[in-house]
């Protein structure tokens, strides 16, 4: 289990794909609102003048000196749902993030969001 205190240290580290190729830089952490455990992160990708934040699941992620390795291919991350650098993920777009990675999406009983930025 990834501990929240540990994952906060991962911010600004390089994010590597399953083959060790750099994808971008870890920007933000999102927790599952039902468990308050780290579930997703955003990775800063794109050209220096046109960055965007792509979502990536943290399950199976490992940390090393100066990097975080995720068990997903760089191409899959680069084609995942993304937001602008100053944007917020709209609630209606959450399910698309989970679907992109083949993950089950479960909003709260009252329609609450499954992800919250920390």
N, C-alpha and C positions, 0 to 999 in steps of 0.2 A: 504494500500500500504506500502510495506517495504521501508524504506528510506535507502539510501546507507550509510549515516553516522552511522546509527544504526547497520547495518549488519557488518560493519568493526569491531565493538566491539564484535561480535559473534565469531570471530576467536579464536581458541584453546578451545572453550567451548565443553562440551560433547554434542553429538547429540543423541537424544532419538527418538525411533519410536512412532507410534500412541498409543502403549500400555505402554509406559514409559520405555521400555528396552533400554539400552545403545547400540548404534551401533558403535560409534567411536568418533573422534574429528574433528570438522570443520576445514578445512585446507584453502580453497580458495573460492572466490566468483566469479561467472561468470555472466555478464550482457547480456541482449538481445541487440544486436547491433542496432536494429531499434528504441528502446526506451531508451536505456542506464539505464534500471531498472534491479535490481537483479532478475535473473531467475533460476540459478542453483548454486550448491555449490559442492565442493568435500569434502568427509569425509574420514579421514585416518582410514582404517580398516586392519585387519589381525594380524598375529603374530608379536611380537616385532622385530624379525629379518627379517620379510618379509611383511612389510607394503605395501599397495597400496592405491590409491585414487579412491573411487567410487563416481559416480555422483548421485545427488539427486536434484529434483526440490524444489524450495523455496516457491512456491505458497502454502499458508495455514500454513506456518511455524510460530511458536510463540517462543518467548524467555522468559526465566525465569532466576532466579539467578543461573548462572553457567551452563546453558544448553539451547539448542535449540531443540524444539520438532517439528518433521515433520509428516505430515499425511500419512506416508507410513510405511509398515511393515519392520522390520529388514531384513527378508529373501529377500524381493524384492530389498532392497538396496544392500545387499551383493552379489546379482546376477546381479547387473546392470553393464553396461560397466565401465571399470576401466582403469587407467593408472598407471605407475610406479611413485614413489615419485618425480623423477626429469624429468618426461616425459611431453609432451604437447599433448592434444587431437588432432589427425589429423582431418583435415576438413572433410574428407570422412567418418569419424566415428561419426560425430555429430548427424546425423539422427538416428542412432541406440540408442543413449541415449534417445532421445525423444520418439522413438517407444517403448522402454522398459517400460516407464511409461504411455503409451497410449496417448501421447501428440502430437499435430500437429507440424510438422516441416516446417518452411518457410525460406529458404535461401534468401538472397538479390536478387534483379533483375539481377545483374551481377554475381550471384553465390557466393556472399560474405557470410561469416560465420554468423550464427545466434548468436553464443556465443563468448564473449571476456572475458578473465580473468582480474580481477581488483585487 
